[in-house]
Amino acid sequence: MQGSNSNSRWTADDRIRILMESLTTNITLAELCRKYNLKPNVFYSWKQKFIEGGKLALTGSGENINKQIQAENERPY
């Protein structure tokens, strides 16, 4: 884990762990942000992306996006 407010300094695993901690404990957002030296607006940005990703996964919309990305990656240059 990196102790920075910059998104690029936090790994995906770090962000997921912090988000899951916010969902599975009674810690307040203020405490969580202090614990990880994280600005609340950064946390809220992560949370929004996390929720949107979950919505896509549950509705199946993410499958179409993955197929589009795969097709783009397979195109010759």
mmCIF file of the N, C-alpha and C atoms, coordinates in Angstrom:
data_MODEL
# 
_entry.id   MODEL 
# 
loop_
_atom_site.group_PDB 
_atom_site.id 
_atom_site.type_symbol 
_atom_site.label_atom_id 
_atom_site.label_alt_id 
_atom_site.label_comp_id 
_atom_site.label_asym_id 
_atom_site.label_entity_id 
_atom_site.label_seq_id 
_atom_site.pdbx_PDB_ins_code 
_atom_site.Cartn_x 
_atom_site.Cartn_y 
_atom_site.Cartn_z 
_atom_site.occupancy 
_atom_site.B_iso_or_equiv 
_atom_site.pdbx_formal_charge 
_atom_site.auth_seq_id 
_atom_site.auth_comp_id 
_atom_site.auth_asym_id 
_atom_site.auth_atom_id 
_atom_site.pdbx_PDB_model_num 
ATOM 1   N N  . MET A 1 1  ? 0.853   -1.194 0.000   1.00 0.00 ? 1  MET A N  1 
ATOM 2   C CA . MET A 1 1  ? 0.000   0.000  0.000   1.00 0.00 ? 1  MET A CA 1 
ATOM 3   C C  . MET A 1 1  ? 0.880   1.231  0.000   1.00 0.00 ? 1  MET A C  1 
ATOM 4   N N  . GLN A 1 2  ? 0.455   2.200  -0.725  1.00 0.00 ? 2  GLN A N  1 
ATOM 5   C CA . GLN A 1 2  ? 1.149   3.470  -0.788  1.00 0.00 ? 2  GLN A CA 1 
ATOM 6   C C  . GLN A 1 2  ? 0.363   4.497  0.029   1.00 0.00 ? 2  GLN A C  1 
ATOM 7   N N  . GLY A 1 3  ? 1.023   5.323  0.769   1.00 0.00 ? 3  GLY A N  1 
ATOM 8   C CA . GLY A 1 3  ? 0.358   6.333  1.580   1.00 0.00 ? 3  GLY A CA 1 
ATOM 9   C C  . GLY A 1 3  ? 0.271   7.664  0.873   1.00 0.00 ? 3  GLY A C  1 
ATOM 10  N N  . SER A 1 4  ? -0.409  7.686  -0.254  1.00 0.00 ? 4  SER A N  1 
ATOM 11  C CA . SER A 1 4  ? -0.507  8.919  -1.028  1.00 0.00 ? 4  SER A CA 1 
ATOM 12  C C  . SER A 1 4  ? -1.941  9.154  -1.433  1.00 0.00 ? 4  SER A C  1 
ATOM 13  N N  . ASN A 1 5  ? -2.259  10.382 -1.761  1.00 0.00 ? 5  ASN A N  1 
ATOM 14  C CA . ASN A 1 5  ? -3.607  10.698 -2.205  1.00 0.00 ? 5  ASN A CA 1 
ATOM 15  C C  . ASN A 1 5  ? -3.776  10.487 -3.701  1.00 0.00 ? 5  ASN A C  1 
ATOM 16  N N  . SER A 1 6  ? -2.707  10.227 -4.410  1.00 0.00 ? 6  SER A N  1 
ATOM 17  C CA . SER A 1 6  ? -2.770  10.065 -5.853  1.00 0.00 ? 6  SER A CA 1 
ATOM 18  C C  . SER A 1 6  ? -3.288  8.677  -6.215  1.00 0.00 ? 6  SER A C  1 
ATOM 19  N N  . ASN A 1 7  ? -4.237  8.631  -7.156  1.00 0.00 ? 7  ASN A N  1 
ATOM 20  C CA . ASN A 1 7  ? -4.769  7.356  -7.625  1.00 0.00 ? 7  ASN A CA 1 
ATOM 21  C C  . ASN A 1 7  ? -3.674  6.444  -8.136  1.00 0.00 ? 7  ASN A C  1 
ATOM 22  N N  . SER A 1 8  ? -2.683  7.011  -8.848  1.00 0.00 ? 8  SER A N  1 
ATOM 23  C CA . SER A 1 8  ? -1.652  6.206  -9.465  1.00 0.00 ? 8  SER A CA 1 
ATOM 24  C C  . SER A 1 8  ? -0.740  5.546  -8.433  1.00 0.00 ? 8  SER A C  1 
ATOM 25  N N  . ARG A 1 9  ? -0.772  6.019  -7.244  1.00 0.00 ? 9  ARG A N  1 
ATOM 26  C CA . ARG A 1 9  ? 0.088   5.451  -6.209  1.00 0.00 ? 9  ARG A CA 1 
ATOM 27  C C  . ARG A 1 9  ? -0.559  4.276  -5.481  1.00 0.00 ? 9  ARG A C  1 
ATOM 28  N N  . TRP A 1 10 ? -1.824  4.074  -5.682  1.00 0.00 ? 10 TRP A N  1 
ATOM 29  C CA . TRP A 1 10 ? -2.546  2.970  -5.049  1.00 0.00 ? 10 TRP A CA 1 
ATOM 30  C C  . TRP A 1 10 ? -2.748  1.875  -6.084  1.00 0.00 ? 10 TRP A C  1 
ATOM 31  N N  . THR A 1 11 ? -2.409  0.654  -5.723  1.00 0.00 ? 11 THR A N  1 
ATOM 32  C CA . THR A 1 11 ? -2.650  -0.459 -6.637  1.00 0.00 ? 11 THR A CA 1 
ATOM 33  C C  . THR A 1 11 ? -4.144  -0.769 -6.655  1.00 0.00 ? 11 THR A C  1 
ATOM 34  N N  . ALA A 1 12 ? -4.555  -1.506 -7.665  1.00 0.00 ? 12 ALA A N  1 
ATOM 35  C CA . ALA A 1 12 ? -5.954  -1.929 -7.738  1.00 0.00 ? 12 ALA A CA 1 
ATOM 36  C C  . ALA A 1 12 ? -6.314  -2.751 -6.505  1.00 0.00 ? 12 ALA A C  1 
ATOM 37  N N  . ASP A 1 13 ? -5.408  -3.615 -6.065  1.00 0.00 ? 13 ASP A N  1 
ATOM 38  C CA . ASP A 1 13 ? -5.662  -4.428 -4.868  1.00 0.00 ? 13 ASP A CA 1 
ATOM 39  C C  . ASP A 1 13 ? -5.836  -3.553 -3.628  1.00 0.00 ? 13 ASP A C  1 
ATOM 40  N N  . ASP A 1 14 ? -5.027  -2.502 -3.522  1.00 0.00 ? 14 ASP A N  1 
ATOM 41  C CA . ASP A 1 14 ? -5.164  -1.562 -2.401  1.00 0.00 ? 14 ASP A CA 1 
ATOM 42  C C  . ASP A 1 14 ? -6.541  -0.920 -2.402  1.00 0.00 ? 14 ASP A C  1 
ATOM 43  N N  . ARG A 1 15 ? -6.946  -0.422 -3.583  1.00 0.00 ? 15 ARG A N  1 
ATOM 44  C CA . ARG A 1 15 ? -8.237  0.263  -3.670  1.00 0.00 ? 15 ARG A CA 1 
ATOM 45  C C  . ARG A 1 15 ? -9.381  -0.690 -3.324  1.00 0.00 ? 15 ARG A C  1 
ATOM 46  N N  . ILE A 1 16 ? -9.321  -1.909 -3.847  1.00 0.00 ? 16 ILE A N  1 
ATOM 47  C CA . ILE A 1 16 ? -10.373 -2.894 -3.559  1.00 0.00 ? 16 ILE A CA 1 
ATOM 48  C C  . ILE A 1 16 ? -10.406 -3.221 -2.069  1.00 0.00 ? 16 ILE A C  1 
ATOM 49  N N  . ARG A 1 17 ? -9.229  -3.413 -1.475  1.00 0.00 ? 17 ARG A N  1 
ATOM 50  C CA . ARG A 1 17 ? -9.166  -3.740 -0.041  1.00 0.00 ? 17 ARG A CA 1 
ATOM 51  C C  . ARG A 1 17 ? -9.767  -2.624 0.800   1.00 0.00 ? 17 ARG A C  1 
ATOM 52  N N  . ILE A 1 18 ? -9.446  -1.371 0.468   1.00 0.00 ? 18 ILE A N  1 
ATOM 53  C CA . ILE A 1 18 ? -9.971  -0.234 1.225   1.00 0.00 ? 18 ILE A CA 1 
ATOM 54  C C  . ILE A 1 18 ? -11.484 -0.128 1.036   1.00 0.00 ? 18 ILE A C  1 
ATOM 55  N N  . LEU A 1 19 ? -11.958 -0.296 -0.197  1.00 0.00 ? 19 LEU A N  1 
ATOM 56  C CA . LEU A 1 19 ? -13.406 -0.257 -0.447  1.00 0.00 ? 19 LEU A CA 1 
ATOM 57  C C  . LEU A 1 19 ? -14.124 -1.370 0.311   1.00 0.00 ? 19 LEU A C  1 
ATOM 58  N N  . MET A 1 20 ? -13.562 -2.568 0.285   1.00 0.00 ? 20 MET A N  1 
ATOM 59  C CA . MET A 1 20 ? -14.186 -3.682 0.995   1.00 0.00 ? 20 MET A CA 1 
ATOM 60  C C  . MET A 1 20 ? -14.181 -3.434 2.502   1.00 0.00 ? 20 MET A C  1 
ATOM 61  N N  . GLU A 1 21 ? -13.117 -2.844 3.009   1.00 0.00 ? 21 GLU A N  1 
ATOM 62  C CA . GLU A 1 21 ? -13.072 -2.508 4.437   1.00 0.00 ? 21 GLU A CA 1 
ATOM 63  C C  . GLU A 1 21 ? -14.188 -1.534 4.790   1.00 0.00 ? 21 GLU A C  1 
ATOM 64  N N  . SER A 1 22 ? -14.463 -0.584 3.894   1.00 0.00 ? 22 SER A N  1 
ATOM 65  C CA . SER A 1 22 ? -15.534 0.382  4.163   1.00 0.00 ? 22 SER A CA 1 
ATOM 66  C C  . SER A 1 22 ? -16.900 -0.298 4.200   1.00 0.00 ? 22 SER A C  1 
ATOM 67  N N  . LEU A 1 23 ? -17.033 -1.399 3.462   1.00 0.00 ? 23 LEU A N  1 
ATOM 68  C CA . LEU A 1 23 ? -18.318 -2.108 3.407   1.00 0.00 ? 23 LEU A CA 1 
ATOM 69  C C  . LEU A 1 23 ? -18.486 -3.153 4.504   1.00 0.00 ? 23 LEU A C  1 
ATOM 70  N N  . THR A 1 24 ? -17.381 -3.650 5.034   1.00 0.00 ? 24 THR A N  1 
ATOM 71  C CA . THR A 1 24 ? -17.459 -4.779 5.959   1.00 0.00 ? 24 THR A CA 1 
ATOM 72  C C  . THR A 1 24 ? -17.128 -4.438 7.409   1.00 0.00 ? 24 THR A C  1 
ATOM 73  N N  . THR A 1 25 ? -16.850 -3.167 7.680   1.00 0.00 ? 25 THR A N  1 
ATOM 74  C CA . THR A 1 25 ? -16.570 -2.757 9.059   1.00 0.00 ? 25 THR A CA 1 
ATOM 75  C C  . THR A 1 25 ? -17.458 -1.572 9.427   1.00 0.00 ? 25 THR A C  1 
ATOM 76  N N  . ASN A 1 26 ? -17.449 -1.227 10.678  1.00 0.00 ? 26 ASN A N  1 
ATOM 77  C CA . ASN A 1 26 ? -18.225 -0.079 11.164  1.00 0.00 ? 26 ASN A CA 1 
ATOM 78  C C  . ASN A 1 26 ? -17.397 1.197  11.197  1.00 0.00 ? 26 ASN A C  1 
ATOM 79  N N  . ILE A 1 27 ? -16.246 1.172  10.556  1.00 0.00 ? 27 ILE A N  1 
ATOM 80  C CA . ILE A 1 27 ? -15.377 2.344  10.554  1.00 0.00 ? 27 ILE A CA 1 
ATOM 81  C C  . ILE A 1 27 ? -16.048 3.481  9.769   1.00 0.00 ? 27 ILE A C  1 
ATOM 82  N N  . THR A 1 28 ? -15.922 4.692  10.277  1.00 0.00 ? 28 THR A N  1 
ATOM 83  C CA . THR A 1 28 ? -16.503 5.841  9.568   1.00 0.00 ? 28 THR A CA 1 
ATOM 84  C C  . THR A 1 28 ? -15.603 6.204  8.393   1.00 0.00 ? 28 THR A C  1 
ATOM 85  N N  . LEU A 1 29 ? -16.155 6.936  7.460   1.00 0.00 ? 29 LEU A N  1 
ATOM 86  C CA . LEU A 1 29 ? -15.361 7.372  6.318   1.00 0.00 ? 29 LEU A CA 1 
ATOM 87  C C  . LEU A 1 29 ? -14.192 8.240  6.780   1.00 0.00 ? 29 LEU A C  1 
ATOM 88  N N  . ALA A 1 30 ? -14.444 9.102  7.747   1.00 0.00 ? 30 ALA A N  1 
ATOM 89  C CA . ALA A 1 30 ? -13.379 9.967  8.260   1.00 0.00 ? 30 ALA A CA 1 
ATOM 90  C C  . ALA A 1 30 ? -12.244 9.128  8.849   1.00 0.00 ? 30 ALA A C  1 
ATOM 91  N N  . GLU A 1 31 ? -12.588 8.090  9.620   1.00 0.00 ? 31 GLU A N  1 
ATOM 92  C CA . GLU A 1 31 ? -11.564 7.216  10.205  1.00 0.00 ? 31 GLU A CA 1 
ATOM 93  C C  . GLU A 1 31 ? -10.798 6.461  9.117   1.00 0.00 ? 31 GLU A C  1 
ATOM 94  N N  . LEU A 1 32 ? -11.526 5.959  8.143   1.00 0.00 ? 32 LEU A N  1 
ATOM 95  C CA . LEU A 1 32 ? -10.913 5.208  7.056   1.00 0.00 ? 32 LEU A CA 1 
ATOM 96  C C  . LEU A 1 32 ? -9.930  6.090  6.280   1.00 0.00 ? 32 LEU A C  1 
ATOM 97  N N  . CYS A 1 33 ? -10.356 7.299  5.981   1.00 0.00 ? 33 CYS A N  1 
ATOM 98  C CA . CYS A 1 33 ? -9.490  8.216  5.249   1.00 0.00 ? 33 CYS A CA 1 
ATOM 99  C C  . CYS A 1 33 ? -8.253  8.594  6.057   1.00 0.00 ? 33 CYS A C  1 
ATOM 100 N N  . ARG A 1 34 ? -8.420  8.801  7.345   1.00 0.00 ? 34 ARG A N  1 
ATOM 101 C CA . ARG A 1 34 ? -7.264  9.096  8.205   1.00 0.00 ? 34 ARG A CA 1 
ATOM 102 C C  . ARG A 1 34 ? -6.319  7.898  8.247   1.00 0.00 ? 34 ARG A C  1 
ATOM 103 N N  . LYS A 1 35 ? -6.899  6.707  8.381   1.00 0.00 ? 35 LYS A N  1 
ATOM 104 C CA . LYS A 1 35 ? -6.104  5.485  8.482   1.00 0.00 ? 35 LYS A CA 1 
ATOM 105 C C  . LYS A 1 35 ? -5.187  5.315  7.276   1.00 0.00 ? 35 LYS A C  1 
ATOM 106 N N  . TYR A 1 36 ? -5.685  5.642  6.090   1.00 0.00 ? 36 TYR A N  1 
ATOM 107 C CA . TYR A 1 36 ? -4.926  5.436  4.860   1.00 0.00 ? 36 TYR A CA 1 
ATOM 108 C C  . TYR A 1 36 ? -4.396  6.731  4.240   1.00 0.00 ? 36 TYR A C  1 
ATOM 109 N N  . ASN A 1 37 ? -4.529  7.838  4.962   1.00 0.00 ? 37 ASN A N  1 
ATOM 110 C CA . ASN A 1 37 ? -4.092  9.142  4.451   1.00 0.00 ? 37 ASN A CA 1 
ATOM 111 C C  . ASN A 1 37 ? -4.687  9.386  3.061   1.00 0.00 ? 37 ASN A C  1 
ATOM 112 N N  . LEU A 1 38 ? -5.993  9.271  3.000   1.00 0.00 ? 38 LEU A N  1 
ATOM 113 C CA . LEU A 1 38 ? -6.725  9.314  1.745   1.00 0.00 ? 38 LEU A CA 1 
ATOM 114 C C  . LEU A 1 38 ? -7.750  10.442 1.797   1.00 0.00 ? 38 LEU A C  1 
ATOM 115 N N  . LYS A 1 39 ? -7.821  11.225 0.742   1.00 0.00 ? 39 LYS A N  1 
ATOM 116 C CA . LYS A 1 39 ? -8.829  12.282 0.680   1.00 0.00 ? 39 LYS A CA 1 
ATOM 117 C C  . LYS A 1 39 ? -10.193 11.670 0.393   1.00 0.00 ? 39 LYS A C  1 
ATOM 118 N N  . PRO A 1 40 ? -11.248 12.146 1.065   1.00 0.00 ? 40 PRO A N  1 
ATOM 119 C CA . PRO A 1 40 ? -12.582 11.583 0.849   1.00 0.00 ? 40 PRO A CA 1 
ATOM 120 C C  . PRO A 1 40 ? -13.032 11.622 -0.614  1.00 0.00 ? 40 PRO A C  1 
ATOM 121 N N  . ASN A 1 41 ? -12.688 12.686 -1.349  1.00 0.00 ? 41 ASN A N  1 
ATOM 122 C CA . ASN A 1 41 ? -13.120 12.741 -2.753  1.00 0.00 ? 41 ASN A CA 1 
ATOM 123 C C  . ASN A 1 41 ? -12.473 11.632 -3.590  1.00 0.00 ? 41 ASN A C  1 
ATOM 124 N N  . VAL A 1 42 ? -11.258 11.232 -3.242  1.00 0.00 ? 42 VAL A N  1 
ATOM 125 C CA . VAL A 1 42 ? -10.600 10.117 -3.932  1.00 0.00 ? 42 VAL A CA 1 
ATOM 126 C C  . VAL A 1 42 ? -11.342 8.824  -3.619  1.00 0.00 ? 42 VAL A C  1 
ATOM 127 N N  . PHE A 1 43 ? -11.679 8.627  -2.343  1.00 0.00 ? 43 PHE A N  1 
ATOM 128 C CA . PHE A 1 43 ? -12.432 7.435  -1.952  1.00 0.00 ? 43 PHE A CA 1 
ATOM 129 C C  . PHE A 1 43 ? -13.768 7.378  -2.694  1.00 0.00 ? 43 PHE A C  1 
ATOM 130 N N  . TYR A 1 44 ? -14.489 8.495  -2.736  1.00 0.00 ? 44 TYR A N  1 
ATOM 131 C CA . TYR A 1 44 ? -15.792 8.517  -3.409  1.00 0.00 ? 44 TYR A CA 1 
ATOM 132 C C  . TYR A 1 44 ? -15.661 8.214  -4.905  1.00 0.00 ? 44 TYR A C  1 
ATOM 133 N N  . SER A 1 45 ? -14.582 8.653  -5.519  1.00 0.00 ? 45 SER A N  1 
ATOM 134 C CA . SER A 1 45 ? -14.334 8.354  -6.929  1.00 0.00 ? 45 SER A CA 1 
ATOM 135 C C  . SER A 1 45 ? -14.138 6.846  -7.122  1.00 0.00 ? 45 SER A C  1 
ATOM 136 N N  . TRP A 1 46 ? -13.328 6.239  -6.254  1.00 0.00 ? 46 TRP A N  1 
ATOM 137 C CA . TRP A 1 46 ? -13.124 4.789  -6.316  1.00 0.00 ? 46 TRP A CA 1 
ATOM 138 C C  . TRP A 1 46 ? -14.442 4.050  -6.122  1.00 0.00 ? 46 TRP A C  1 
ATOM 139 N N  . LYS A 1 47 ? -15.214 4.513  -5.124  1.00 0.00 ? 47 LYS A N  1 
ATOM 140 C CA . LYS A 1 47 ? -16.475 3.847  -4.804  1.00 0.00 ? 47 LYS A CA 1 
ATOM 141 C C  . LYS A 1 47 ? -17.438 3.906  -5.987  1.00 0.00 ? 47 LYS A C  1 
ATOM 142 N N  . GLN A 1 48 ? -17.518 5.047  -6.651  1.00 0.00 ? 48 GLN A N  1 
ATOM 143 C CA . GLN A 1 48 ? -18.405 5.196  -7.796  1.00 0.00 ? 48 GLN A CA 1 
ATOM 144 C C  . GLN A 1 48 ? -18.002 4.240  -8.918  1.00 0.00 ? 48 GLN A C  1 
ATOM 145 N N  . LYS A 1 49 ? -16.717 4.152  -9.202  1.00 0.00 ? 49 LYS A N  1 
ATOM 146 C CA . LYS A 1 49 ? -16.228 3.241  -10.242 1.00 0.00 ? 49 LYS A CA 1 
ATOM 147 C C  . LYS A 1 49 ? -16.508 1.794  -9.864  1.00 0.00 ? 49 LYS A C  1 
ATOM 148 N N  . PHE A 1 50 ? -16.334 1.473  -8.593  1.00 0.00 ? 50 PHE A N  1 
ATOM 149 C CA . PHE A 1 50 ? -16.584 0.123  -8.078  1.00 0.00 ? 50 PHE A CA 1 
ATOM 150 C C  . PHE A 1 50 ? -18.052 -0.254 -8.254  1.00 0.00 ? 50 PHE A C  1 
ATOM 151 N N  . ILE A 1 51 ? -18.943 0.653  -7.914  1.00 0.00 ? 51 ILE A N  1 
ATOM 152 C CA . ILE A 1 51 ? -20.381 0.414  -8.036  1.00 0.00 ? 51 ILE A CA 1 
ATOM 153 C C  . ILE A 1 51 ? -20.774 0.280  -9.506  1.00 0.00 ? 51 ILE A C  1 
ATOM 154 N N  . GLU A 1 52 ? -20.261 1.149  -10.362 1.00 0.00 ? 52 GLU A N  1 
ATOM 155 C CA . GLU A 1 52 ? -20.576 1.080  -11.788 1.00 0.00 ? 52 GLU A CA 1 
ATOM 156 C C  . GLU A 1 52 ? -20.109 -0.248 -12.381 1.00 0.00 ? 52 GLU A C  1 
ATOM 157 N N  . GLY A 1 53 ? -18.912 -0.691 -11.985 1.00 0.00 ? 53 GLY A N  1 
ATOM 158 C CA . GLY A 1 53 ? -18.396 -1.975 -12.461 1.00 0.00 ? 53 GLY A CA 1 
ATOM 159 C C  . GLY A 1 53 ? -19.276 -3.124 -12.016 1.00 0.00 ? 53 GLY A C  1 
ATOM 160 N N  . GLY A 1 54 ? -19.764 -3.045 -10.790 1.00 0.00 ? 54 GLY A N  1 
ATOM 161 C CA . GLY A 1 54 ? -20.659 -4.081 -10.282 1.00 0.00 ? 54 GLY A CA 1 
ATOM 162 C C  . GLY A 1 54 ? -21.983 -4.101 -11.025 1.00 0.00 ? 54 GLY A C  1 
ATOM 163 N N  . LYS A 1 55 ? -22.498 -2.922 -11.346 1.00 0.00 ? 55 LYS A N  1 
ATOM 164 C CA . LYS A 1 55 ? -23.755 -2.844 -12.107 1.00 0.00 ? 55 LYS A CA 1 
ATOM 165 C C  . LYS A 1 55 ? -23.574 -3.480 -13.478 1.00 0.00 ? 55 LYS A C  1 
ATOM 166 N N  . LEU A 1 56 ? -22.462 -3.170 -14.144 1.00 0.00 ? 56 LEU A N  1 
ATOM 167 C CA . LEU A 1 56 ? -22.198 -3.741 -15.454 1.00 0.00 ? 56 LEU A CA 1 
ATOM 168 C C  . LEU A 1 56 ? -22.097 -5.262 -15.379 1.00 0.00 ? 56 LEU A C  1 
ATOM 169 N N  . ALA A 1 57 ? -21.434 -5.747 -14.349 1.00 0.00 ? 57 ALA A N  1 
ATOM 170 C CA . ALA A 1 57 ? -21.266 -7.193 -14.201 1.00 0.00 ? 57 ALA A CA 1 
ATOM 171 C C  . ALA A 1 57 ? -22.600 -7.886 -13.971 1.00 0.00 ? 57 ALA A C  1 
ATOM 172 N N  . LEU A 1 58 ? -23.464 -7.285 -13.164 1.00 0.00 ? 58 LEU A N  1 
ATOM 173 C CA . LEU A 1 58 ? -24.746 -7.918 -12.832 1.00 0.00 ? 58 LEU A CA 1 
ATOM 174 C C  . LEU A 1 58 ? -25.765 -7.833 -13.955 1.00 0.00 ? 58 LEU A C  1 
ATOM 175 N N  . THR A 1 59 ? -25.635 -6.829 -14.811 1.00 0.00 ? 59 THR A N  1 
ATOM 176 C CA . THR A 1 59 ? -26.587 -6.691 -15.911 1.00 0.00 ? 59 THR A CA 1 
ATOM 177 C C  . THR A 1 59 ? -26.090 -7.360 -17.183 1.00 0.00 ? 59 THR A C  1 
ATOM 178 N N  . GLY A 1 60 ? -24.857 -7.818 -17.181 1.00 0.00 ? 60 GLY A N  1 
ATOM 179 C CA . GLY A 1 60 ? -24.294 -8.449 -18.367 1.00 0.00 ? 60 GLY A CA 1 
ATOM 180 C C  . GLY A 1 60 ? -23.746 -7.445 -19.362 1.00 0.00 ? 60 GLY A C  1 
ATOM 181 N N  . SER A 1 61 ? -23.872 -6.161 -19.080 1.00 0.00 ? 61 SER A N  1 
ATOM 182 C CA . SER A 1 61 ? -23.381 -5.128 -19.995 1.00 0.00 ? 61 SER A CA 1 
ATOM 183 C C  . SER A 1 61 ? -21.863 -5.186 -20.137 1.00 0.00 ? 61 SER A C  1 
ATOM 184 N N  . GLY A 1 62 ? -21.198 -5.630 -19.108 1.00 0.00 ? 62 GLY A N  1 
ATOM 185 C CA . GLY A 1 62 ? -19.744 -5.722 -19.149 1.00 0.00 ? 62 GLY A CA 1 
ATOM 186 C C  . GLY A 1 62 ? -19.255 -6.702 -20.186 1.00 0.00 ? 62 GLY A C  1 
ATOM 187 N N  . GLU A 1 63 ? -20.054 -7.733 -20.501 1.00 0.00 ? 63 GLU A N  1 
ATOM 188 C CA . GLU A 1 63 ? -19.648 -8.712 -21.501 1.00 0.00 ? 63 GLU A CA 1 
ATOM 189 C C  . GLU A 1 63 ? -19.499 -8.064 -22.865 1.00 0.00 ? 63 GLU A C  1 
ATOM 190 N N  . ASN A 1 64 ? -20.422 -7.187 -23.230 1.00 0.00 ? 64 ASN A N  1 
ATOM 191 C CA . ASN A 1 64 ? -20.339 -6.506 -24.521 1.00 0.00 ? 64 ASN A CA 1 
ATOM 192 C C  . ASN A 1 64 ? -19.097 -5.631 -24.602 1.00 0.00 ? 64 ASN A C  1 
ATOM 193 N N  . ILE A 1 65 ? -18.792 -4.945 -23.521 1.00 0.00 ? 65 ILE A N  1 
ATOM 194 C CA . ILE A 1 65 ? -17.612 -4.095 -23.491 1.00 0.00 ? 65 ILE A CA 1 
ATOM 195 C C  . ILE A 1 65 ? -16.356 -4.946 -23.642 1.00 0.00 ? 65 ILE A C  1 
ATOM 196 N N  . ASN A 1 66 ? -16.298 -6.067 -22.946 1.00 0.00 ? 66 ASN A N  1 
ATOM 197 C CA . ASN A 1 66 ? -15.131 -6.941 -23.047 1.00 0.00 ? 66 ASN A CA 1 
ATOM 198 C C  . ASN A 1 66 ? -14.967 -7.483 -24.459 1.00 0.00 ? 66 ASN A C  1 
ATOM 199 N N  . LYS A 1 67 ? -16.066 -7.821 -25.138 1.00 0.00 ? 67 LYS A N  1 
ATOM 200 C CA . LYS A 1 67 ? -15.997 -8.308 -26.515 1.00 0.00 ? 67 LYS A CA 1 
ATOM 201 C C  . LYS A 1 67 ? -15.485 -7.219 -27.444 1.00 0.00 ? 67 LYS A C  1 
ATOM 202 N N  . GLN A 1 68 ? -15.922 -5.976 -27.222 1.00 0.00 ? 68 GLN A N  1 
ATOM 203 C CA . GLN A 1 68 ? -15.460 -4.866 -28.046 1.00 0.00 ? 68 GLN A CA 1 
ATOM 204 C C  . GLN A 1 68 ? -13.961 -4.642 -27.865 1.00 0.00 ? 68 GLN A C  1 
ATOM 205 N N  . ILE A 1 69 ? -13.501 -4.694 -26.632 1.00 0.00 ? 69 ILE A N  1 
ATOM 206 C CA . ILE A 1 69 ? -12.076 -4.498 -26.350 1.00 0.00 ? 69 ILE A CA 1 
ATOM 207 C C  . ILE A 1 69 ? -11.255 -5.625 -26.980 1.00 0.00 ? 69 ILE A C  1 
ATOM 208 N N  . GLN A 1 70 ? -11.747 -6.853 -26.847 1.00 0.00 ? 70 GLN A N  1 
ATOM 209 C CA . GLN A 1 70 ? -11.034 -7.989 -27.419 1.00 0.00 ? 70 GLN A CA 1 
ATOM 210 C C  . GLN A 1 70 ? -10.949 -7.852 -28.951 1.00 0.00 ? 70 GLN A C  1 
ATOM 211 N N  . ALA A 1 71 ? -12.044 -7.443 -29.588 1.00 0.00 ? 71 ALA A N  1 
ATOM 212 C CA . ALA A 1 71 ? -12.043 -7.260 -31.052 1.00 0.00 ? 71 ALA A CA 1 
ATOM 213 C C  . ALA A 1 71 ? -11.048 -6.183 -31.462 1.00 0.00 ? 71 ALA A C  1 
ATOM 214 N N  . GLU A 1 72 ? -10.976 -5.094 -30.696 1.00 0.00 ? 72 GLU A N  1 
ATOM 215 C CA . GLU A 1 72 ? -10.017 -4.031 -30.998 1.00 0.00 ? 72 GLU A CA 1 
ATOM 216 C C  . GLU A 1 72 ? -8.587  -4.522 -30.858 1.00 0.00 ? 72 GLU A C  1 
ATOM 217 N N  . ASN A 1 73 ? -8.343  -5.329 -29.850 1.00 0.00 ? 73 ASN A N  1 
ATOM 218 C CA . ASN A 1 73 ? -6.992  -5.840 -29.624 1.00 0.00 ? 73 ASN A CA 1 
ATOM 219 C C  . ASN A 1 73 ? -6.555  -6.822 -30.699 1.00 0.00 ? 73 ASN A C  1 
ATOM 220 N N  . GLU A 1 74 ? -7.512  -7.483 -31.335 1.00 0.00 ? 74 GLU A N  1 
ATOM 221 C CA . GLU A 1 74 ? -7.191  -8.474 -32.367 1.00 0.00 ? 74 GLU A CA 1 
ATOM 222 C C  . GLU A 1 74 ? -7.042  -7.859 -33.751 1.00 0.00 ? 74 GLU A C  1 
ATOM 223 N N  . ARG A 1 75 ? -7.432  -6.605 -33.926 1.00 0.00 ? 75 ARG A N  1 
ATOM 224 C CA . ARG A 1 75 ? -7.304  -5.938 -35.230 1.00 0.00 ? 75 ARG A CA 1 
ATOM 225 C C  . ARG A 1 75 ? -5.837  -5.726 -35.574 1.00 0.00 ? 75 ARG A C  1 
ATOM 226 N N  . PRO A 1 76 ? -5.496  -5.968 -36.846 1.00 0.00 ? 76 PRO A N  1 
ATOM 227 C CA . PRO A 1 76 ? -4.114  -5.674 -37.257 1.00 0.00 ? 76 PRO A CA 1 
ATOM 228 C C  . PRO A 1 76 ? -3.886  -4.171 -37.301 1.00 0.00 ? 76 PRO A C  1 
ATOM 229 N N  . TYR A 1 77 ? -2.667  -3.767 -37.130 1.00 0.00 ? 77 TYR A N  1 
ATOM 230 C CA . TYR A 1 77 ? -2.336  -2.336 -37.104 1.00 0.00 ? 77 TYR A CA 1 
ATOM 231 C C  . TYR A 1 77 ? -2.322  -1.745 -38.476 1.00 0.00 ? 77 TYR A C  1 
# 
